[in-house]
């Protein structure tokens, strides 16, 4: 059973315009350099408090929900940090649109937005630096979502997030291959590949920022994972060719995959491309990049009435 208030909010996906992978760290993570932007594609989260003696996690997809899951670890970490939460239990219902293992950061976004909402409604008084510290303990993409920046450069293992100005406004087509990509597997394959090739250092962050021009974002498109993923899943290359033939100016993979993104010249063209892809039996949708954070939650009372 839950209390009267359900806190409902959105959890947006991200895309990687640029992703280079550095050396593996002693903590098991890899150093990265990436440019990320939020996109208008989101899950919906209902957060409430339960009078049961355990947390409740529901989702319309089959996702990990145990104590070792991202959410389970978040709740455990918060109880360690805030003794007043020791005997409080939480309910979460996630209505997912963002496919798991798609490279769009769905699970990371869910955790980050739940953390932010809990900090607000429970008055936990975590400052930004502490929020980033908590996020970084849970996953490398989570700090980006925790900041709320719509457009940023990411470095370190993901905990260093610098906002970028002039986020590009683009219409995008998302293609969802039938196979999902496990991020841990992708990094292991990357490490194996690097044993064969000479390792290249990541460019310094300041040097990258000084050279960076958001209004020419497409010239920076790069993803180190593509070489690995396309090698194991050659069908991904056919998706890329199809999007290029349909009129996308740039086509690339986001994160460790599996989503393939095409840049469309306008909304009308994006809609037409998706229609044509669906006729071919290819799961896809169109979306836009986000220019500012607009994930303010609404409180929904029992009975379904929405209140801003």
Secondary structure in CASP SS format (residue, H / E / C, confidence):
PFRMAT SS
TARGET T0000
AUTHOR 0000-0000-0000
METHOD secondary structure of the structure
MODEL  1
X C 1.00
X E 1.00
X C 1.00
X C 1.00
X E 1.00
X E 1.00
X E 1.00
X E 1.00
X E 1.00
X E 1.00
X E 1.00
X E 1.00
X E 1.00
X E 1.00
X E 1.00
X E 1.00
X E 1.00
X E 1.00
X E 1.00
X E 1.00
X E 1.00
X E 1.00
X E 1.00
X E 1.00
X C 1.00
X C 1.00
X C 1.00
X C 1.00
X C 1.00
X E 1.00
X E 1.00
X E 1.00
X E 1.00
X E 1.00
X E 1.00
X E 1.00
X E 1.00
X E 1.00
X E 1.00
X E 1.00
X E 1.00
X E 1.00
X E 1.00
X E 1.00
X E 1.00
X E 1.00
X E 1.00
X E 1.00
X E 1.00
X E 1.00
X C 1.00
X C 1.00
X C 1.00
X C 1.00
X C 1.00
X E 1.00
X E 1.00
X E 1.00
X E 1.00
X C 1.00
X C 1.00
X C 1.00
X C 1.00
X C 1.00
X C 1.00
X C 1.00
X C 1.00
X C 1.00
X C 1.00
X H 1.00
X H 1.00
X H 1.00
X H 1.00
X H 1.00
X H 1.00
X H 1.00
X H 1.00
X H 1.00
X H 1.00
X H 1.00
X H 1.00
X C 1.00
X H 1.00
X H 1.00
X H 1.00
X C 1.00
X C 1.00
X C 1.00
X E 1.00
X E 1.00
X E 1.00
X E 1.00
X E 1.00
X E 1.00
X E 1.00
X C 1.00
X C 1.00
X C 1.00
X C 1.00
X C 1.00
X C 1.00
X C 1.00
X C 1.00
X C 1.00
X C 1.00
X H 1.00
X H 1.00
X H 1.00
X H 1.00
X H 1.00
X H 1.00
X H 1.00
X H 1.00
X H 1.00
X H 1.00
X H 1.00
X H 1.00
X H 1.00
X H 1.00
X H 1.00
X H 1.00
X C 1.00
X C 1.00
X C 1.00
X C 1.00
X C 1.00
X C 1.00
X H 1.00
X H 1.00
X H 1.00
X H 1.00
X H 1.00
X H 1.00
X H 1.00
X H 1.00
X H 1.00
X H 1.00
X H 1.00
X C 1.00
X C 1.00
X C 1.00
X H 1.00
X H 1.00
X H 1.00
X H 1.00
X H 1.00
X H 1.00
X C 1.00
X C 1.00
X C 1.00
X E 1.00
X E 1.00
X E 1.00
X E 1.00
X E 1.00
X C 1.00
X C 1.00
X C 1.00
X C 1.00
X E 1.00
X E 1.00
X E 1.00
X E 1.00
X C 1.00
X C 1.00
X C 1.00
X C 1.00
X C 1.00
X C 1.00
X C 1.00
X E 1.00
X E 1.00
X E 1.00
X E 1.00
X E 1.00
X C 1.00
X C 1.00
X C 1.00
X C 1.00
X C 1.00
X C 1.00
X C 1.00
X H 1.00
X H 1.00
X H 1.00
X H 1.00
X H 1.00
X H 1.00
X H 1.00
X H 1.00
X H 1.00
X H 1.00
X H 1.00
X H 1.00
X H 1.00
X H 1.00
X C 1.00
X C 1.00
X C 1.00
X C 1.00
X C 1.00
X C 1.00
X C 1.00
X C 1.00
X H 1.00
X H 1.00
X H 1.00
X H 1.00
X H 1.00
X H 1.00
X H 1.00
X C 1.00
X C 1.00
X H 1.00
X H 1.00
X H 1.00
X H 1.00
X H 1.00
X H 1.00
X H 1.00
X C 1.00
X E 1.00
X E 1.00
X C 1.00
X H 1.00
X H 1.00
X H 1.00
X H 1.00
X H 1.00
X H 1.00
X H 1.00
X H 1.00
X C 1.00
X C 1.00
X H 1.00
X H 1.00
X H 1.00
X H 1.00
X H 1.00
X H 1.00
X H 1.00
X H 1.00
X H 1.00
X H 1.00
X H 1.00
X C 1.00
X C 1.00
X C 1.00
X C 1.00
X C 1.00
X E 1.00
X E 1.00
X E 1.00
X C 1.00
X C 1.00
X C 1.00
X C 1.00
X C 1.00
X C 1.00
X E 1.00
X E 1.00
X E 1.00
X E 1.00
X E 1.00
X C 1.00
X C 1.00
X H 1.00
X H 1.00
X H 1.00
X H 1.00
X H 1.00
X H 1.00
X H 1.00
X H 1.00
X H 1.00
X H 1.00
X H 1.00
X H 1.00
X H 1.00
X C 1.00
X C 1.00
X C 1.00
X C 1.00
X E 1.00
X E 1.00
X E 1.00
X E 1.00
X E 1.00
X E 1.00
X C 1.00
X C 1.00
X C 1.00
X C 1.00
X C 1.00
X C 1.00
X C 1.00
X C 1.00
X E 1.00
X E 1.00
X E 1.00
X E 1.00
X C 1.00
X C 1.00
X C 1.00
X C 1.00
X E 1.00
X E 1.00
X C 1.00
END
